[in-house]
Amino acid sequence: ARPRVGYFYSGKKPGHDVTDTMNNMKVKDFQSIPVVVRENVSVYDAISQMFLDDVGTLFVVDKNSMLTGVLSRKDLLRTSLGSQDLTAIPVHIIMTRMPNITYCSKADSLIQVANRLINQQIDALPVVEELANGLKVVGRITKTNITRAFLSLSESHEL
Amino acid sequence: ARPRVGYFYSGKKPGHDVTDTMNNMKVKDFQSIPVVVRENVSVYDAISQMFLDDVGTLFVVDKNSMLTGVLSRKDLLRTSLGSQDLTAIPVHIIMTRMPNITYCSKADSLIQVANRLINQQIDALPVVEELANGLKVVGRITKTNITRAFLSLSESHEL
């Protein structure tokens, strides 16, 4: 029997549309490995680390590996404009520090995270686990991960 | 009449699914304004320009405003690691130059562009018009634009 006008067979359960698919995309399915540095490394060494691991954002941790700061390419570039010796400035001087850091957890939806990246104009969020003694950094989520998620929504993607 | 089992009213034309929606997303609908510098400006001034306009990538143009190079935060940060005087190095020394620049046009699909950003590991593509005397820069497309497109696919987005 042919479907009547206005109805057609979609092969999907009712309500299973792109919004549902997107709501089911979680940080843990798209996150990358975090790259961390300690608070006392120099700006010079942090920039070197950024190139070594080819990332745009470094997370700064204390001696217990808990999150204390975030360093973006922009932060490091701003510092390099000054005439200071980059080997003499520790990153804790220039980093964005808690509580001004936006972070997320593995269970958050990618839509929430994408909204935070856009609205707060940031490049990367640390993915953390909240422990008694602080925030343990377990991942990194960036606009690159969101771009991969965008492509995964398309049947014609070529990744 | 209630739809029979296996059929339901979707409110959409047959075949109008997320892949169609994504294929119809064009660069011109999501692009940003390009920020350009001339080939002889110093690396120092280029970094300053990047902060002034709050962009992560600058496009370099010749005296006819045709594209000759691209400068990323990464390129500028690498140069700042050297002990050179940033005010004494013109950007044409360090820029990525034609024909090694990946670009796109207004009519390209966002999926194509997203694939290029991921596969070639780049932050931004210049949007160009191909003229007789070169490539005129008319826009900029980045992972931020793709992230906005991702959010626009979700009914629950809060942009």
HADDOCK unambig.tbl for C-alpha pairs under 7 A between the chains (distance, minus, plus):
assign (segid A and resid 6 and name CA) (segid B and resid 9 and name CA) 6.38 0.50 0.50
assign (segid A and resid 7 and name CA) (segid B and resid 7 and name CA) 6.22 0.50 0.50
assign (segid A and resid 7 and name CA) (segid B and resid 8 and name CA) 5.68 0.50 0.50
assign (segid A and resid 7 and name CA) (segid B and resid 9 and name CA) 4.90 0.50 0.50
assign (segid A and resid 8 and name CA) (segid B and resid 7 and name CA) 5.65 0.50 0.50
assign (segid A and resid 8 and name CA) (segid B and resid 8 and name CA) 6.58 0.50 0.50
assign (segid A and resid 8 and name CA) (segid B and resid 14 and name CA) 6.87 0.50 0.50
assign (segid A and resid 9 and name CA) (segid B and resid 6 and name CA) 6.39 0.50 0.50
assign (segid A and resid 9 and name CA) (segid B and resid 7 and name CA) 4.91 0.50 0.50
assign (segid A and resid 18 and name CA) (segid B and resid 18 and name CA) 6.54 0.50 0.50
assign (segid A and resid 18 and name CA) (segid B and resid 154 and name CA) 6.95 0.50 0.50
assign (segid A and resid 19 and name CA) (segid B and resid 154 and name CA) 5.03 0.50 0.50
assign (segid A and resid 19 and name CA) (segid B and resid 155 and name CA) 6.04 0.50 0.50
assign (segid A and resid 22 and name CA) (segid B and resid 154 and name CA) 6.85 0.50 0.50
assign (segid A and resid 73 and name CA) (segid B and resid 73 and name CA) 6.84 0.50 0.50
assign (segid A and resid 77 and name CA) (segid B and resid 77 and name CA) 5.82 0.50 0.50
assign (segid A and resid 80 and name CA) (segid B and resid 80 and name CA) 6.16 0.50 0.50
assign (segid A and resid 111 and name CA) (segid B and resid 151 and name CA) 6.59 0.50 0.50
assign (segid A and resid 114 and name CA) (segid B and resid 147 and name CA) 6.44 0.50 0.50
assign (segid A and resid 143 and name CA) (segid B and resid 143 and name CA) 5.66 0.50 0.50
assign (segid A and resid 143 and name CA) (segid B and resid 144 and name CA) 6.48 0.50 0.50
assign (segid A and resid 143 and name CA) (segid B and resid 147 and name CA) 6.35 0.50 0.50
assign (segid A and resid 144 and name CA) (segid B and resid 143 and name CA) 6.48 0.50 0.50
assign (segid A and resid 146 and name CA) (segid B and resid 147 and name CA) 6.00 0.50 0.50
assign (segid A and resid 147 and name CA) (segid B and resid 114 and name CA) 6.44 0.50 0.50
assign (segid A and resid 147 and name CA) (segid B and resid 143 and name CA) 6.35 0.50 0.50
assign (segid A and resid 147 and name CA) (segid B and resid 146 and name CA) 6.00 0.50 0.50
assign (segid A and resid 147 and name CA) (segid B and resid 147 and name CA) 6.26 0.50 0.50
assign (segid A and resid 150 and name CA) (segid B and resid 150 and name CA) 5.53 0.50 0.50
assign (segid A and resid 151 and name CA) (segid B and resid 111 and name CA) 6.59 0.50 0.50
assign (segid A and resid 154 and name CA) (segid B and resid 18 and name CA) 6.96 0.50 0.50
assign (segid A and resid 154 and name CA) (segid B and resid 19 and name CA) 5.05 0.50 0.50
assign (segid A and resid 154 and name CA) (segid B and resid 22 and name CA) 6.85 0.50 0.50
assign (segid A and resid 155 and name CA) (segid B and resid 19 and name CA) 6.04 0.50 0.50
